[in-house]
């Protein structure tokens, strides 16, 4: 019997969360579940060596500072962007006991369409990641929170849904590759290589993480999208051609740069992006791309995005 995974219908509800996880047609050593109470659920049958996957709940106090844990240091820094012709800001979170004598992997963490480089600070990423590291569940890492609005004027515009604002987000791929990543690599003690580099984001930042991650497979081995926004694929409601066609949202056959992790999650009561994250999930199913997909209680909010960051951070590096 082939070791490739085969699909059947099933549904699993873990605790108070309706959760779905999907790894497709690959050699991942996991068991897979699927979707929410409002969609068909998919479970994959695999060989006897497949292990049960853990749930995606978060522990009490996972995002709070604890008295006996040493946390990393946060600093706002500036870098020059040839892409925009301006000096831009980003927040850099260094791990506890950061030392130039040690090399660290890097997570680039992207904000939403109405945010800036400070939006993720509402989720207390220092506590979420610091607690995981203290518990031995995550690696020390540098976290870079940039302004994804790659434009000469990168302040939040009055009309955040304007084409100009959306274009600025799409332009971030150039600022990130040509300006920000070289700056981080030159100024911090960074482990080089795609296997030491991750990208993830919330909402519009989640969409851009999928776009950049799949476009730059040679740079990112870990890709996360929490409640990703519409527009990655053609969207008639937005009159938008999409950053990828459905066929392009894939990993080239026999690629040497296959991601180590692709994760998409969303709130089961999200009235902002609606079914869009599931659309991306279904496209990956159709393209046989290994990935994690799950839903959790919540809307388009930090309850969901903190959950996503927690589950992503413990699976990278």
Secondary structure, DSSP 4 states (H G I P E B T S, - for coil): --SS-EEEE---EETTEE------SS-----B----TTS--EEEE--TTPPPPPP----TTTTS--TT----EEEEEEEEETTTTEEEEEEEEEPTT--TTS-BEEEEEE--TT--TTGGGGGTHHHHHHHHHHTTSS--EEEEEE----SSS-SPPS-TTSHHHHHHHHTHHHHIIIIIHHHHHHHS-B--SGGGEEEEEETHHHHHHHHHHHHTTTT-SEEEEESPPTTSS-BTTTTB--SS-GGGSS--TT-TT--SEEEEEEETT-SSSTTHHHHHHHHHHHTT---EEEEES-SSSHHHHHHHHHHHHTT--
